[in-house]
């Protein structure tokens, strides 16, 4: 492909999206560039503070539990208070709690603040997704969600590399830098992002009363959430099951680092080209294929005997991740009523938060009692079940979203952008 073709492809990928989207995208990138704490929390607790691995695991679980709680709370706030206030509250609270975590020393206090950090940092996710749905046209949403996902992974790749150097200098500096970067995100939201919550009567003629009960009673949507949980349970094994299995097989942490680094490199390098490939394709097939790639990508790990083969399996399931993430998020938005997007996004986020809690327990029990091969076989079965579920469920979902679901104000912003 020529340089001119590459430039044209890049221009087409980023063109046509509103200015507000790019400020939100910038906020996401800055946030992930400063995401140091999650990377070195276990090392901080065990090496710098001298706590046991069990205590570090407890703190990680409490952090995840905070995310479970805020998934629903953040969704309700997004609909009731608005997208912008929720983002400001979540990001400001995250900045304060992360900074506080660097100064507390008592084990109970550390655990309590870690729970607050998990709760505050996850509360912004429903608001971000809802705001993107508000301001981006339906036909551009897969591309927008993919670009946002790319920013998340680019920021995480950079912050992961920087975290090691910062930790060698000072763990406290890492906490304070993350707090400062998150505070900067709040400033960007305050200065550059207007409220995007649809006004009653603008898009649907009357505001619908959408509570959490209505979300739970939406059987079609809850089917998507359930399938999302299955897929998330598989993808989580890259961070929880894979390092344990490689360690038991005699590989070093550096070997695992080399294998899992392929995930971030591929996403940063290929997410935009993959998005161009899938953007106009049938989401039904994409979700089925991505589930199979995830399940059998991890399933192939049972046959890996070298770092190179482990890296090859990472390539397979990473491709499934790149296809699944924007397609799944776009489907969630399509099934969410305009005035209930926050709550619907909160329930969707809950599926990933629960998977983050269940996956470590599942992988540990299966590996200890039956061996790693059984874990990878289970991943293949779960991925296959998700693929069958998507195939059956998507037959009842329209292939395209009607343009009428876009708020008129958002449409005007897109045209102006």
Beta strands, then each sheet from edge to edge (+ up, - down):
end
